[in-house]
Amino acid sequence: MTQTPPFEQRLARAKFRAWHRGTREADYMIGGFFDRYHGAWGEAELQWFEALLDEDDVDVMAWALGTQPPPPAIAGDLLTAMQRLDYVDIPR
């Protein structure tokens, strides 16, 4: 039986994965979303984000931009927040 890592460890892993997607555009959108909202997340929000991180960048970008409908497991308040994200701090 595998044990789930502690919340803070999963959050740190999610941050890394959010900022290392493979394309700069996806890094900024997904990583910027993480930086903006993760401070208020609980278990349910982190599980949603971990599921989002398992998806292809092309799909995540299309859902966030509203050019493709998201699957039911991704649709909801957090995706709406991502769709409304109008500015992200870009690390230098």
C-alpha positions as CSV (number, residue, x, y, z in Angstrom):
1,M,0.0,0.0,0.0
2,T,1.4,3.4,-1.0
3,Q,1.1,6.3,1.3
4,T,0.1,9.8,0.0
5,P,2.9,12.3,0.7
6,P,2.1,15.2,3.1
7,F,0.1,18.1,1.8
8,E,3.0,20.5,1.8
9,Q,5.2,18.1,-0.2
10,R,2.5,17.6,-2.7
11,L,2.1,21.4,-3.0
12,A,5.8,21.9,-3.6
13,R,5.7,19.2,-6.3
14,A,2.7,20.8,-7.9
15,K,4.5,24.1,-8.0
16,F,7.5,22.6,-9.7
17,R,5.3,20.8,-12.2
18,A,3.2,24.0,-12.9
19,W,6.3,26.0,-13.7
20,H,8.1,23.2,-15.8
21,R,5.5,22.3,-18.4
22,G,7.7,22.4,-21.5
23,T,6.5,25.6,-23.1
24,R,6.9,29.1,-21.8
25,E,3.2,30.0,-22.4
26,A,2.0,27.0,-20.4
27,D,4.5,27.7,-17.7
28,Y,3.2,31.3,-17.3
29,M,-0.4,30.3,-17.4
30,I,-0.4,27.3,-15.2
31,G,2.5,28.4,-12.9
32,G,1.1,31.9,-12.6
33,F,-2.3,30.4,-11.7
34,F,-0.7,28.3,-9.1
35,D,1.2,31.2,-7.6
36,R,-1.9,33.4,-7.5
37,Y,-4.3,30.9,-5.9
38,H,-2.5,28.0,-4.1
39,G,-2.3,29.8,-0.7
40,A,-6.1,29.3,-0.2
41,W,-6.2,25.7,-1.3
42,G,-7.2,22.7,0.7
43,E,-7.2,19.1,-0.2
44,A,-9.9,19.2,-2.8
45,E,-8.3,22.1,-4.7
46,L,-4.9,20.5,-4.7
47,Q,-6.4,17.2,-6.0
48,W,-8.1,19.2,-8.8
49,F,-4.8,20.9,-9.7
50,E,-2.8,17.6,-9.6
51,A,-5.4,16.2,-12.0
52,L,-5.0,19.3,-14.2
53,L,-1.2,18.8,-14.2
54,D,-1.7,15.3,-15.6
55,E,-3.4,16.7,-18.7
56,D,-1.6,17.8,-21.9
57,D,-0.6,21.5,-22.1
58,V,-2.5,21.9,-25.4
59,D,-5.8,20.8,-23.7
60,V,-5.2,22.9,-20.5
61,M,-4.5,26.0,-22.6
62,A,-7.6,25.4,-24.7
63,W,-9.8,25.0,-21.6
64,A,-8.3,28.0,-20.0
65,L,-8.8,30.1,-23.1
66,G,-12.3,28.8,-23.6
67,T,-11.7,27.4,-27.1
68,Q,-12.5,23.8,-26.1
69,P,-15.0,22.6,-23.4
70,P,-13.3,21.0,-20.4
71,P,-14.1,17.5,-19.2
72,P,-16.5,17.4,-16.2
73,A,-13.7,16.6,-13.7
74,I,-11.9,19.8,-14.7
75,A,-14.8,22.2,-15.2
76,G,-15.8,24.3,-12.2
77,D,-14.8,27.2,-10.1
78,L,-11.1,26.7,-10.3
79,L,-11.1,26.5,-14.1
80,T,-13.3,29.6,-14.1
81,A,-10.6,31.4,-12.0
82,M,-8.0,30.3,-14.4
83,Q,-10.0,31.6,-17.3
84,R,-10.3,35.0,-15.6
85,L,-6.6,35.2,-14.8
86,D,-5.5,38.4,-16.5
87,Y,-2.0,39.0,-15.1
88,V,0.7,36.8,-13.6
89,D,4.1,37.7,-12.1
90,I,6.8,36.3,-14.3
91,P,9.9,35.2,-12.3
92,R,13.1,36.6,-13.6
